[in-house]
Amino acid sequence: MTKLTSRTLASLVHFEACGRHLSFSDAAKELSVTTGAVSQQIRKLEDKLGMKLFERQPRGILLTPEGKELLLVTQQSVEAIESVVEMLQKRSAEDVVRLKSTPSFVFKWLIPHLRTFNRKFPDIRVETYADAALLDLTSGDFDLAIDYSNGEYQDFEAQLLMHETLLPVTSPNYMPDADWNDPAVWQKISLLHDSMPWPDSPRDAEWRYWLDQCGLNNVSSTRGHYFNRADMAIAAADAGLGIALARGSLVSEELESGRLIAPFPPVASCCDYYLLIPKGTAEGSSARVLRDWLQTLA
């Protein structure tokens, strides 16, 4: 099997041009070299591969059957390379930042703020990806991420974006006469859960944490309805399905409008939001510009 070396790859560039033009001289003009140099490259490639790629004729050259097959795959490779280079050049010219976070945080907190960033930095385009309920930080497909966690990371520069709070929220029409301070009431209500608040957490983790913080240790935290996204639990509370334990950053609009009420004051969450940049990201990069701007919002 012939292994491709840097010299072989250089010869394939000459071969592709010759195969496209069916002319050594026209290929030489395109590549800005002499016709003799092109002919020499083709001869070396044929010797390396052990096969003829062109039939030399008085009026020009023709591809051999082997040459036709090689030209097809070579042109496909060249087109693929050109496509990737064009994408990378376009991304560089447009100064793109790929930002990744959870759907709930993107919809409820991030999107309302991006308009202001765009006005201040019109040359930086933010491509926002709402990942699954728990972020995949191993894929390497982002320049900046916002994650809800305890802040322990090994492969990233992690900076606190903002502290988070937890508070029960419900529709004003759900059990309107309930005395929320009566422990007996908590045996009747339907709890609405974000079943994946952070990696490796129990499904009732946030409710269990809040109940313990408020001295309601004897209240079961496992009953009710479960959702794999925080905004779905909030929507269920808005629909009157029960009471959701919401993160304060995600319910400001609903509380201000009166669509939801909070029977208790917020308590500090056991997790917060962190800005993550891969280690080695250049100083002054657009990802750092966006990160620094986001920190001014908290």
TORLOBA-781082 format. One record per residue (C-alpha): x, y, z; residue number from 1. Coordinates in Angstrom, 2 decimals, padded with zeros to 5 digits, always signed. Example, Ala and Ser with C-alpha at 12.3 -4.5 7.8 and 13.67 -1.06 7.14 Angstrom:
BEGIN
+---------+---------+---------+-----+
|       x |       y |       z | num |
+---------+---------+---------+-----+
| +012.30 | -004.50 | +007.80 |   1 |
| +013.67 | -001.06 | +007.14 |   2 |
+---------+---------+---------+-----+
***
This chain:
BEGIN
+---------+---------+---------+-----+
|       x |       y |       z | num |
+---------+---------+---------+-----+
| +000.00 | +000.00 | +000.00 |   1 |
| +001.32 | +003.42 | -000.97 |   2 |
| +001.46 | +005.84 | +001.93 |   3 |
| +000.79 | +009.47 | +001.10 |   4 |
| +003.69 | +011.76 | +001.90 |   5 |
| +003.81 | +015.54 | +001.70 |   6 |
| +005.48 | +015.20 | -001.71 |   7 |
| +002.75 | +012.83 | -002.93 |   8 |
| +000.08 | +015.28 | -001.78 |   9 |
| +001.85 | +018.08 | -003.66 |  10 |
| +001.89 | +015.92 | -006.78 |  11 |
| -001.84 | +015.24 | -006.41 |  12 |
| -002.49 | +018.99 | -006.55 |  13 |
| -000.69 | +019.07 | -009.92 |  14 |
| -002.53 | +015.94 | -011.03 |  15 |
| -005.95 | +017.43 | -010.20 |  16 |
| -005.21 | +020.55 | -012.24 |  17 |
| -003.93 | +018.50 | -015.19 |  18 |
| -006.92 | +016.18 | -015.04 |  19 |
| -009.34 | +019.09 | -014.98 |  20 |
| -007.70 | +020.95 | -017.88 |  21 |
| -006.38 | +017.88 | -019.75 |  22 |
| -003.37 | +020.04 | -020.42 |  23 |
| +000.01 | +020.29 | -018.69 |  24 |
| +000.52 | +023.84 | -019.94 |  25 |
| -002.89 | +025.09 | -018.74 |  26 |
| -002.33 | +023.43 | -015.35 |  27 |
| +001.10 | +025.10 | -015.17 |  28 |
| -000.47 | +028.52 | -015.77 |  29 |
| -003.04 | +027.94 | -013.00 |  30 |
| -000.36 | +026.79 | -010.56 |  31 |
| +002.13 | +029.50 | -011.60 |  32 |
| +004.89 | +027.00 | -012.41 |  33 |
| +006.55 | +025.82 | -015.61 |  34 |
| +005.12 | +023.11 | -017.82 |  35 |
| +008.24 | +021.08 | -017.20 |  36 |
| +007.68 | +021.24 | -013.45 |  37 |
| +004.13 | +019.96 | -013.85 |  38 |
| +005.28 | +017.14 | -016.15 |  39 |
| +007.94 | +016.17 | -013.62 |  40 |
| +005.40 | +016.07 | -010.77 |  41 |
| +003.09 | +013.81 | -012.78 |  42 |
| +005.96 | +011.50 | -013.67 |  43 |
| +006.97 | +011.22 | -010.01 |  44 |
| +003.38 | +010.50 | -008.99 |  45 |
| +003.01 | +007.78 | -011.62 |  46 |
| +006.28 | +006.20 | -010.47 |  47 |
| +005.18 | +006.38 | -006.85 |  48 |
| +001.80 | +004.79 | -007.55 |  49 |
| +003.13 | +002.32 | -010.10 |  50 |
| +000.54 | +003.15 | -012.74 |  51 |
| -000.03 | +005.44 | -015.71 |  52 |
| -002.47 | +008.27 | -015.08 |  53 |
| -002.32 | +009.99 | -018.49 |  54 |
| -001.95 | +008.89 | -022.09 |  55 |
| +000.38 | +011.33 | -023.85 |  56 |
| -000.86 | +012.12 | -027.34 |  57 |
| +000.31 | +014.53 | -030.04 |  58 |
| -002.54 | +016.94 | -029.36 |  59 |
| -002.60 | +016.70 | -025.60 |  60 |
| -003.26 | +014.21 | -022.82 |  61 |
| -006.08 | +011.87 | -021.88 |  62 |
| -006.81 | +010.25 | -018.57 |  63 |
| -006.32 | +006.50 | -018.26 |  64 |
| -009.10 | +004.53 | -016.54 |  65 |
| -006.99 | +004.59 | -013.37 |  66 |
| -006.46 | +008.32 | -013.81 |  67 |
| -010.22 | +008.91 | -014.09 |  68 |
| -010.86 | +007.07 | -010.81 |  69 |
| -008.10 | +008.95 | -009.01 |  70 |
| -009.26 | +012.29 | -010.39 |  71 |
| -012.79 | +011.73 | -009.10 |  72 |
| -011.71 | +011.13 | -005.52 |  73 |
| -009.04 | +013.84 | -005.69 |  74 |
| -011.56 | +016.43 | -006.82 |  75 |
| -013.96 | +015.38 | -004.06 |  76 |
| -011.17 | +015.84 | -001.51 |  77 |
| -010.21 | +019.22 | -002.94 |  78 |
| -013.84 | +020.38 | -002.84 |  79 |
| -014.17 | +019.20 | +000.77 |  80 |
| -011.00 | +021.07 | +001.76 |  81 |
| -012.16 | +024.21 | -000.04 |  82 |
| -015.52 | +024.01 | +001.73 |  83 |
| -013.92 | +023.75 | +005.17 |  84 |
| -011.46 | +026.55 | +004.42 |  85 |
| -014.30 | +028.77 | +003.21 |  86 |
| -016.29 | +028.05 | +006.38 |  87 |
| -013.29 | +028.82 | +008.59 |  88 |
| -012.50 | +032.01 | +006.69 |  89 |
| -016.12 | +033.10 | +006.92 |  90 |
| -016.21 | +032.40 | +010.63 |  91 |
| -012.98 | +034.34 | +011.15 |  92 |
| -014.20 | +037.28 | +009.06 |  93 |
| -017.53 | +037.39 | +010.87 |  94 |
| -015.96 | +036.92 | +014.31 |  95 |
| -018.30 | +034.20 | +015.55 |  96 |
| -018.62 | +033.04 | +019.16 |  97 |
| -020.31 | +029.67 | +019.72 |  98 |
| -022.15 | +029.93 | +023.03 |  99 |
| -023.60 | +026.85 | +024.69 | 100 |
| -025.99 | +026.53 | +027.62 | 101 |
| -029.10 | +024.69 | +028.79 | 102 |
| -032.40 | +025.37 | +027.01 | 103 |
| -034.07 | +026.78 | +030.12 | 104 |
| -031.32 | +029.33 | +030.73 | 105 |
| -031.06 | +030.28 | +027.05 | 106 |
| -034.79 | +030.90 | +026.65 | 107 |
| -035.52 | +032.53 | +029.99 | 108 |
| -032.38 | +034.57 | +030.71 | 109 |
| -029.84 | +034.72 | +027.89 | 110 |
| -031.91 | +035.63 | +024.82 | 111 |
| -033.41 | +038.79 | +026.38 | 112 |
| -029.87 | +040.10 | +026.97 | 113 |
| -028.25 | +039.28 | +023.62 | 114 |
| -029.93 | +042.20 | +021.85 | 115 |
| -028.03 | +044.62 | +024.07 | 116 |
| -024.74 | +042.82 | +023.36 | 117 |
| -025.40 | +042.96 | +019.62 | 118 |
| -025.91 | +046.71 | +019.78 | 119 |
| -022.67 | +047.22 | +021.68 | 120 |
| -020.58 | +044.74 | +019.65 | 121 |
| -022.20 | +044.59 | +016.18 | 122 |
| -019.14 | +042.90 | +014.63 | 123 |
| -019.35 | +039.85 | +016.91 | 124 |
| -021.93 | +037.26 | +015.94 | 125 |
| -023.12 | +034.94 | +018.69 | 126 |
| -024.23 | +031.47 | +017.65 | 127 |
| -026.25 | +030.16 | +020.59 | 128 |
| -026.81 | +026.45 | +021.13 | 129 |
| -029.33 | +025.22 | +023.68 | 130 |
| -027.91 | +021.87 | +024.61 | 131 |
| -029.61 | +019.09 | +026.54 | 132 |
| -030.72 | +019.61 | +030.13 | 133 |
| -027.17 | +018.72 | +031.18 | 134 |
| -024.34 | +020.18 | +029.11 | 135 |
| -021.93 | +017.93 | +027.24 | 136 |
| -018.64 | +019.68 | +027.95 | 137 |
| -016.50 | +017.02 | +026.25 | 138 |
| -017.56 | +017.71 | +022.67 | 139 |
| -015.35 | +020.77 | +022.14 | 140 |
| -017.99 | +022.37 | +019.89 | 141 |
| -018.22 | +025.70 | +021.73 | 142 |
| -016.15 | +028.78 | +022.55 | 143 |
| -018.05 | +029.74 | +025.69 | 144 |
| -020.50 | +027.86 | +027.90 | 145 |
| -022.80 | +028.77 | +030.79 | 146 |
| -023.32 | +025.89 | +033.19 | 147 |
| -025.32 | +025.39 | +036.42 | 148 |
| -023.10 | +023.55 | +038.88 | 149 |
| -020.94 | +023.69 | +042.00 | 150 |
| -018.13 | +025.30 | +039.98 | 151 |
| -015.62 | +022.44 | +039.89 | 152 |
| -014.00 | +022.14 | +036.44 | 153 |
| -010.64 | +020.82 | +035.26 | 154 |
| -010.36 | +021.65 | +031.56 | 155 |
| -011.89 | +025.12 | +031.61 | 156 |
| -011.36 | +028.55 | +033.03 | 157 |
| -014.46 | +028.90 | +035.21 | 158 |
| -015.74 | +032.24 | +036.44 | 159 |
| -018.88 | +032.83 | +038.44 | 160 |
| -021.60 | +034.49 | +036.38 | 161 |
| -024.14 | +034.84 | +039.17 | 162 |
| -025.35 | +033.25 | +042.35 | 163 |
| -028.64 | +031.45 | +042.03 | 164 |
| -031.63 | +031.21 | +044.35 | 165 |
| -034.47 | +028.73 | +044.66 | 166 |
| -038.08 | +029.57 | +045.42 | 167 |
| -041.40 | +027.72 | +045.10 | 168 |
| -043.71 | +029.29 | +042.50 | 169 |
| -047.28 | +028.49 | +041.54 | 170 |
| -050.31 | +029.90 | +039.80 | 171 |
| -052.45 | +032.25 | +041.93 | 172 |
| -055.35 | +029.90 | +041.10 | 173 |
| -053.66 | +026.80 | +042.54 | 174 |
| -054.95 | +026.21 | +046.08 | 175 |
| -055.61 | +029.96 | +046.58 | 176 |
| -056.68 | +029.55 | +050.22 | 177 |
| -053.74 | +027.38 | +051.27 | 178 |
| -051.69 | +028.28 | +054.33 | 179 |
| -048.26 | +027.56 | +052.91 | 180 |
| -046.70 | +027.72 | +056.37 | 181 |
| -048.84 | +024.79 | +057.54 | 182 |
| -046.77 | +021.57 | +057.17 | 183 |
| -050.00 | +019.66 | +056.58 | 184 |
| -050.55 | +021.59 | +053.34 | 185 |
| -047.29 | +020.22 | +051.96 | 186 |
| -048.69 | +016.71 | +052.25 | 187 |
| -051.43 | +017.65 | +049.74 | 188 |
| -049.74 | +019.72 | +047.06 | 189 |
| -048.22 | +018.38 | +043.87 | 190 |
| -044.50 | +019.08 | +043.54 | 191 |
| -043.17 | +019.90 | +040.09 | 192 |
| -039.56 | +018.79 | +039.61 | 193 |
| -036.65 | +019.55 | +037.32 | 194 |
| -035.41 | +015.96 | +037.32 | 195 |
| -031.90 | +016.80 | +036.04 | 196 |
| -030.76 | +019.97 | +037.82 | 197 |
| -027.03 | +019.08 | +037.76 | 198 |
| -024.90 | +016.02 | +036.89 | 199 |
| -025.41 | +012.88 | +038.97 | 200 |
| -028.13 | +014.47 | +041.12 | 201 |
| -031.16 | +012.56 | +042.45 | 202 |
| -034.39 | +013.41 | +040.63 | 203 |
| -035.78 | +015.24 | +043.64 | 204 |
| -032.49 | +016.94 | +044.56 | 205 |
| -033.60 | +020.56 | +044.41 | 206 |
| -036.85 | +020.04 | +046.27 | 207 |
| -035.10 | +017.96 | +048.94 | 208 |
| -032.51 | +020.70 | +049.38 | 209 |
| -035.12 | +023.46 | +049.67 | 210 |
| -037.37 | +021.54 | +052.10 | 211 |
| -034.41 | +020.81 | +054.37 | 212 |
| -033.29 | +024.44 | +054.25 | 213 |
| -036.78 | +025.55 | +055.32 | 214 |
| -037.11 | +023.06 | +058.16 | 215 |
| -039.67 | +020.88 | +056.36 | 216 |
| -037.59 | +017.75 | +056.81 | 217 |
| -040.59 | +015.47 | +057.27 | 218 |
| -042.17 | +016.43 | +053.94 | 219 |
| -041.62 | +013.85 | +051.19 | 220 |
| -039.80 | +015.31 | +048.18 | 221 |
| -040.34 | +012.44 | +045.77 | 222 |
| -044.01 | +012.81 | +044.85 | 223 |
| -045.41 | +014.95 | +042.06 | 224 |
| -044.57 | +015.40 | +038.40 | 225 |
| -041.09 | +015.28 | +036.85 | 226 |
| -039.71 | +017.19 | +033.87 | 227 |
| -036.25 | +017.07 | +032.32 | 228 |
| -036.05 | +020.86 | +031.97 | 229 |
| -036.55 | +023.64 | +034.49 | 230 |
| -038.64 | +025.78 | +032.15 | 231 |
| -041.08 | +022.89 | +031.63 | 232 |
| -041.65 | +022.64 | +035.39 | 233 |
| -042.24 | +026.41 | +035.48 | 234 |
| -044.73 | +026.15 | +032.60 | 235 |
| -046.54 | +023.37 | +034.45 | 236 |
| -046.85 | +025.63 | +037.51 | 237 |
| -048.20 | +028.41 | +035.31 | 238 |
| -050.80 | +025.94 | +034.01 | 239 |
| -051.96 | +025.18 | +037.57 | 240 |
| -050.53 | +021.67 | +037.76 | 241 |
| -048.81 | +022.22 | +041.10 | 242 |
| -045.94 | +024.14 | +042.66 | 243 |
| -042.52 | +024.24 | +041.01 | 244 |
| -039.18 | +024.90 | +042.66 | 245 |
| -037.83 | +027.56 | +040.34 | 246 |
| -034.48 | +029.22 | +039.95 | 247 |
| -034.85 | +032.93 | +040.54 | 248 |
| -033.12 | +033.86 | +037.27 | 249 |
| -035.77 | +031.99 | +035.27 | 250 |
| -039.03 | +033.38 | +036.71 | 251 |
| -038.59 | +037.16 | +037.02 | 252 |
| -040.98 | +037.86 | +034.14 | 253 |
| -043.72 | +035.56 | +035.46 | 254 |
| -043.47 | +037.00 | +038.96 | 255 |
| -043.56 | +040.60 | +037.75 | 256 |
| -046.61 | +039.94 | +035.60 | 257 |
| -048.43 | +038.09 | +038.39 | 258 |
| -048.80 | +034.91 | +036.37 | 259 |
| -046.90 | +033.17 | +039.15 | 260 |
| -046.65 | +033.89 | +042.86 | 261 |
| -043.92 | +032.94 | +045.32 | 262 |
| -045.30 | +031.98 | +048.74 | 263 |
| -041.80 | +031.96 | +050.29 | 264 |
| -038.73 | +034.17 | +049.99 | 265 |
| -035.86 | +032.74 | +047.93 | 266 |
| -033.06 | +030.74 | +049.50 | 267 |
| -029.51 | +030.45 | +048.17 | 268 |
| -029.15 | +027.49 | +045.83 | 269 |
| -026.48 | +024.85 | +046.28 | 270 |
| -025.39 | +025.52 | +042.67 | 271 |
| -024.68 | +028.68 | +040.67 | 272 |
| -024.13 | +029.70 | +037.05 | 273 |
| -020.56 | +029.63 | +035.74 | 274 |
| -018.95 | +030.95 | +032.57 | 275 |
| -016.62 | +028.38 | +031.02 | 276 |
| -013.90 | +029.06 | +028.45 | 277 |
| -011.57 | +026.31 | +027.21 | 278 |
| -008.09 | +026.71 | +028.62 | 279 |
| -005.74 | +028.33 | +026.12 | 280 |
| -008.34 | +030.64 | +024.59 | 281 |
| -006.48 | +033.74 | +023.39 | 282 |
| -006.64 | +036.93 | +025.39 | 283 |
| -008.74 | +039.55 | +023.65 | 284 |
| -010.72 | +036.91 | +021.73 | 285 |
| -014.39 | +037.50 | +021.04 | 286 |
| -015.29 | +034.69 | +023.45 | 287 |
| -013.55 | +036.59 | +026.24 | 288 |
| -015.24 | +039.83 | +025.18 | 289 |
| -018.64 | +038.16 | +025.48 | 290 |
| -017.71 | +036.52 | +028.78 | 291 |
| -016.56 | +039.82 | +030.29 | 292 |
| -019.74 | +041.55 | +029.09 | 293 |
| -021.98 | +038.85 | +030.56 | 294 |
| -020.32 | +039.30 | +033.93 | 295 |
| -021.45 | +042.94 | +033.98 | 296 |
| -025.08 | +041.75 | +033.96 | 297 |
| -024.94 | +039.70 | +037.13 | 298 |
+---------+---------+---------+-----+
***
